Amino acid sequence: MNNEFDLNLSSTQIEEIENCLAELARETGADVVLLANIRGELIAIRGFNGRGDPIAVSTLATSSFLASAEMMKFLGFATELTQCLYESEDHALHSFTVGQGFLLVVAFNTRTTQLGLVRTLARDAVTRLREILAEAPEEAEPDITVGAGFAKLLSDELDRSLPEL
């Protein structure tokens, strides 16, 4: 069922997305690179080695990013959150918005990969992914349809479910 938040992707777009993620993973040495939509639906992933469930990772990454964005609002920061970094002693997750409906997540070892490298190359990947996602499907029938409307859907749902502070 299509609605105003759905996006159709052709096989060419899917292949270009997968190539972009693979290149980012290769150039940064990242353990995992994934692209999800605002609903947490996994679109593509590279480097996942079977530790856990990639769909759960996608959903958790999206939920965490969106929760951080809402905290920013509650604190009175008017600027839209475009990236978020979570660090442990030796690993990090860096998330970036891709347009209004998608999230790029890069998981990497901070002992072997520099944050600045990830940030720079991920910004380039975000630009490329925006271009890919903006292209009209080349085929009459899309190969997959994914939800979009990242910020709008989350904001509406959080507005309904969270009381005013």
Helices and strands as residue ranges (DSSP letters): E 6-9, H 11-28, E 32-37, E 42-46, H 54-74, E 83-87, E 91-98, E 102-109, H 115-134, E 144-147, H 150-161
